[in-house]
Every structure is written in C-alpha cells, then in structure tokens.
C-alpha cells in the first residue's frame, strides 16, 4: 500500500528546518540540497512543496509573522484597545525574549533577500495590508482615548511603526546592549508618546 503523506505537515517540517538553519547560520546556509538531506527527501520531493529557495524564505517569514500575530491574540490582542493594544503588539514584535529574537533573525534577512525578488516583495506588501486594518482600529481607539492626536495621519503612523519595528529587530543583532528589556521597553513607550 502506498505511503500516505500529510502534505501540510511536510510543508511545516520544511519551514521548521529552514527556520532553524536561518536562525543559526543565516539565510545563505539554506539550500535545497541541505533541506532535502535534513528531512530525508529527494530534491524532487522537496521541490513539489517549494520549487525555489525564495518560496522557502517567504514561507519562513510568513510563519514568523503568523506566530507573532497568534501571540498577540493570546495576550488579549483581540479585546485590548487603543494604547494597550499597541503596547501588546509592539511587545510581540520587538525582540524581548528568545522567541522574538529568533523571529528577528528571520525577518531581517528576509528584507535583504526580498529586495531582489518580486514574489517576496508581494509577501511583505500583503503582510502590511493585512496589518493595516488592525493598526487603523488601534489608531482610531487611541484618538478616542486621547493617547493619539486627533489629526494623526494614519499612513505616516503606519510607516513610522514599521520603520521602528524593523530597527528594533535589527539593531540588537549588532548592538546587543540596545536589546535589553529596559531599552526595548523605553522604545515602546517612546513610540506611544510620539503619537500624542
């Protein structure tokens, strides 16, 4: 009888293996051959799930952003409002602990890899568009509660947040002293103050 393969589980295994390699050695260490060997697959079998390295990098990035969003919801993100919701979201995006530092190790090389790959650029654009309604809701709530100025430009505020988050993820990789809980918490509070 032929072996039944759970294709979704196999994709998760490939993503998990690629994530481990990227976090430990960087995106350049991920090759189709290495992943196939690590998972006991042929190159052809791996290519059925992810035809190219860019597909794997995109899937790992998506897994990292999904994990961030799931933690935000688990922390009450679906019921928190305004500044409390933004504080909780930033806490999950900034590299406060081993989990979020590991995600930063995925996100930062994704940007480098994506600058020359239109498919990966679309993944980032889709992520931003998916986050926009949540952040628009948070901004509206902050205006109502008086923790954001009434004339807050939502587009500029969104650009500001994504720029700060990217820097907060990248900076501690090279300057570890900027990644202490105290410094990151101060940065979260400075973001909130900047919107008032």
C-alpha positions as CSV (number, residue, x, y, z in Angstrom):
1,X,0.0,0.0,0.0
2,X,1.4,3.4,-0.9
3,X,2.5,5.6,2.0
4,X,0.1,8.5,2.7
5,X,1.8,11.8,3.1
6,X,0.3,14.7,5.1
7,X,1.4,17.5,2.7
8,X,0.6,20.3,5.2
9,X,2.7,18.6,7.8
10,X,5.5,18.1,5.4
11,X,5.4,21.8,4.5
12,X,5.5,22.7,8.2
13,X,8.6,20.4,8.6
14,X,10.4,22.1,5.7
15,X,9.6,25.5,7.1
16,X,10.7,24.5,10.6
17,X,14.0,23.1,9.3
18,X,14.7,26.2,7.2
19,X,13.8,28.4,10.2
20,X,16.4,26.5,12.4
21,X,19.1,26.9,9.8
22,X,18.4,30.6,9.1
23,X,18.3,31.4,12.8
24,X,21.6,29.6,13.5
25,X,23.6,30.3,10.3
26,X,21.8,32.8,8.2
27,X,19.7,32.6,5.0
28,X,22.7,31.8,2.8
29,X,23.1,28.5,4.6
30,X,19.7,27.3,3.4
31,X,20.0,25.3,0.2
32,X,17.5,22.9,-1.4
33,X,20.1,20.1,-1.0
34,X,20.7,20.7,2.7
35,X,17.0,20.9,3.4
36,X,16.3,17.7,1.4
37,X,19.1,15.9,3.2
38,X,18.0,17.1,6.7
39,X,14.4,15.9,6.0
40,X,15.3,12.7,4.3
41,X,13.8,13.8,1.0
42,X,14.9,13.9,-2.6
43,X,15.4,17.3,-4.2
44,X,12.5,16.5,-6.5
45,X,10.2,15.7,-3.5
46,X,11.2,19.0,-1.8
47,X,10.6,20.9,-5.0
48,X,7.0,19.7,-5.1
49,X,6.4,21.7,-1.9
50,X,8.7,24.6,-2.5
51,X,10.0,25.0,-6.1
52,X,12.7,27.5,-5.2
53,X,14.6,28.9,-2.2
54,X,12.6,32.1,-2.4
55,X,9.5,30.1,-1.7
56,X,11.0,28.7,1.4
57,X,12.3,32.1,2.6
58,X,8.8,33.5,2.1
59,X,7.1,30.6,3.9
60,X,9.5,31.0,6.9
61,X,8.8,34.8,7.0
62,X,5.1,34.1,6.9
63,X,5.4,31.5,9.7
64,X,7.2,34.1,11.8
65,X,4.6,36.8,11.3
66,X,1.8,34.3,11.9
67,X,3.4,33.3,15.2
68,X,3.7,37.0,16.2
69,X,0.0,37.5,15.5
70,X,-1.0,34.4,17.4
71,X,0.9,35.5,20.4
72,X,-0.7,39.0,20.2
73,X,-4.1,37.4,20.2
74,X,-3.2,35.0,23.1
75,X,-2.1,38.1,25.0
76,X,-5.6,39.6,24.6
77,X,-5.0,41.5,21.4
78,X,-8.5,40.8,20.2
79,X,-10.0,42.5,23.3
80,X,-7.3,45.1,24.2
81,X,-8.0,48.6,22.8
82,X,-6.0,51.7,21.9
83,X,-2.6,52.2,23.6
84,X,-2.9,48.9,25.5
85,X,-3.4,47.0,22.2
86,X,-0.5,48.9,20.6
87,X,1.8,48.2,23.6
88,X,0.9,44.5,23.4
89,X,1.5,44.3,19.7
90,X,4.9,46.0,19.9
91,X,5.9,43.7,22.8
92,X,5.3,40.7,20.4
93,X,7.2,42.4,17.5
94,X,10.2,43.7,19.5
95,X,12.9,41.1,20.4
96,X,12.2,41.0,24.1
97,X,12.9,37.2,24.6
98,X,14.4,34.2,22.8
99,X,11.2,33.6,20.7
100,X,11.0,37.2,19.4
101,X,14.8,37.4,18.9
102,X,14.6,34.2,16.8
103,X,11.9,35.8,14.7
104,X,14.0,38.9,14.2
105,X,16.8,36.6,12.8
106,X,14.2,35.5,10.2
107,X,12.7,38.9,9.4
108,X,16.0,40.9,8.9
109,X,17.5,38.6,6.3
110,X,14.0,38.4,4.6
111,X,14.3,42.1,3.8
112,X,17.7,41.6,2.2
113,X,16.6,38.6,0.2
114,X,13.3,40.2,-0.8
115,X,14.8,43.4,-2.3
116,X,15.7,41.4,-5.5
117,X,12.6,39.1,-5.6
118,X,9.2,40.3,-6.6
119,X,7.4,37.3,-5.0
120,X,8.9,38.1,-1.6
121,X,8.2,41.8,-2.0
122,X,4.5,40.9,-2.6
123,X,4.6,38.8,0.6
124,X,5.7,41.9,2.5
125,X,3.1,44.1,0.8
126,X,0.4,41.6,1.7
127,X,1.6,41.5,5.3
128,X,1.4,45.3,5.6
129,X,-2.1,45.3,4.0
130,X,-3.2,42.6,6.5
131,X,-1.9,44.6,9.4
132,X,-3.4,47.9,8.2
133,X,-7.0,47.3,9.5
134,X,-5.7,46.3,12.9
135,X,-3.5,49.3,13.2
136,X,-6.2,51.7,11.8
137,X,-8.5,50.3,14.5
138,X,-5.9,50.8,17.2
139,X,-5.1,54.4,16.0
140,X,-8.8,55.3,16.0
141,X,-9.1,53.9,19.5
142,X,-6.1,55.9,20.6
143,X,-7.6,59.1,19.3
144,X,-10.8,58.4,21.1
145,X,-9.0,57.7,24.4
146,X,-6.8,60.7,24.0
147,X,-3.5,58.8,23.6
148,X,-3.0,59.9,20.0
149,X,-3.5,63.3,18.4
150,X,-6.9,63.8,16.7
151,X,-5.2,64.8,13.4
152,X,-3.0,61.6,13.4
153,X,-2.1,60.8,9.8
154,X,-2.7,57.0,9.6
155,X,-0.4,56.4,6.7
156,X,2.5,58.2,8.3
157,X,1.9,56.5,11.6
158,X,1.9,53.1,9.9
159,X,5.1,53.9,8.1
160,X,6.6,55.1,11.4
161,X,5.6,51.9,13.3
162,X,7.0,49.5,10.6
163,X,10.2,51.5,10.5
164,X,10.7,51.5,14.3
165,X,9.8,47.7,14.4
166,X,12.4,46.9,11.7
167,X,15.1,48.9,13.5
168,X,14.2,47.4,16.9
169,X,14.6,43.9,15.4
170,X,17.8,44.7,13.5
171,X,19.7,46.9,16.0
172,X,20.1,44.4,18.8
173,X,21.6,41.9,16.4
174,X,24.7,44.1,16.0
175,X,24.4,46.2,19.2
176,X,23.2,43.8,21.9
177,X,23.1,46.5,24.5
178,X,20.1,48.0,22.6
179,X,18.2,44.8,23.0
180,X,17.9,44.8,26.8
181,X,14.4,44.6,28.2
182,X,14.9,48.1,29.7
183,X,15.9,49.7,26.4
184,X,13.3,48.0,24.4
185,X,10.5,48.9,26.9
186,X,11.7,52.5,26.8
187,X,11.5,52.3,23.0
188,X,7.9,51.0,23.2
189,X,6.9,53.9,25.4
190,X,8.7,56.4,23.2
191,X,6.6,55.1,20.2
192,X,3.4,55.6,22.2
193,X,4.5,59.1,23.2
194,X,5.3,60.0,19.6
195,X,1.7,59.5,18.5
196,X,0.3,62.0,21.0
